Amino acid sequence: MKLSKNFLVHKTGNDTVVVPTGNAGFSGVVQGNETLGIILDLLKKDTTEQQIIDKMSEQYDAERSEIEKDVISIISRLRKIGAIDD
């Protein structure tokens, strides 16, 4: 899976905003925190949910189950708006 070319990412401090281009089937803005930004960075290249969870588990001192829950939730929301190409 990979971030769709129909969505642009903008980061300001710890905030991340995902904006659709005119070609996206979604109109609106998705705003999130640093976790969203990290996941979107990892989605610049073809990857899997498991690889994202593994990389975030290596970087952050948090329970793997919490990281997994957050990643799955964010990926699910991005899929709903068409921001992920599988």
C-alpha positions in Angstrom: 0.0 0.0 0.0 1.1 3.5 -0.6 -0.3 7.1 -0.3 -2.3 8.1 -3.3 -0.9 10.7 -5.6 -4.3 12.5 -5.3 -3.5 13.6 -1.7 -0.9 16.2 -0.5 0.6 16.2 3.0 1.5 19.4 4.8 3.3 19.5 8.2 3.4 22.4 10.6 5.2 21.6 13.9 3.5 18.5 15.3 0.4 18.9 13.2 -0.2 17.1 9.9 -2.8 18.0 7.3 -3.8 15.8 4.4 -5.5 17.7 1.5 -7.0 16.1 -1.6 -6.2 17.3 -5.1 -8.9 18.0 -7.7 -8.6 14.4 -8.8 -9.5 12.8 -5.5 -13.0 11.6 -4.8 -12.9 13.2 -1.4 -13.4 16.9 -0.5 -12.3 18.0 2.8 -9.2 18.1 5.0 -7.8 15.5 7.4 -5.9 17.0 10.3 -3.9 14.9 12.7 -1.0 14.7 15.0 2.6 13.6 14.8 1.6 9.9 14.6 -0.4 10.6 11.4 2.7 12.4 10.0 5.0 9.5 10.7 2.6 7.0 9.1 2.2 9.2 6.0 6.0 9.5 5.7 6.2 5.7 5.7 3.4 5.5 3.1 5.6 7.5 0.6 7.0 4.1 -0.4 5.1 0.9 -0.8 4.7 -0.7 2.6 2.4 -2.8 4.8 0.6 -2.2 8.0 2.9 -4.6 9.7 6.0 -2.8 8.5 4.7 0.5 9.7 3.9 -1.0 13.1 7.4 -2.6 13.3 9.2 0.7 12.4 7.1 2.7 14.9 7.7 0.1 17.6 11.5 0.5 17.1 11.3 4.3 17.3 8.8 4.8 20.2 8.7 3.7 23.8 5.0 2.6 23.7 3.2 -0.7 24.0 3.2 -2.4 20.7 -0.6 -3.1 21.1 -1.2 0.6 21.3 0.9 1.4 18.3 -0.9 -1.4 16.4 -4.3 0.0 17.3 -3.3 3.6 16.3 -1.8 2.4 12.9 -4.8 0.3 12.0 -7.2 3.1 12.9 -5.4 5.7 10.9 -4.9 3.4 7.9 -8.6 2.6 8.0 -9.6 6.2 7.9 -7.2 6.9 5.1 -8.6 4.0 3.1 -12.2 5.4 3.6 -11.3 8.6 1.9 -9.3 7.0 -0.9 -6.0 8.2 0.3 -4.3 4.8 0.1 -3.5 2.8 -3.1 -3.4 -0.9 -2.2 
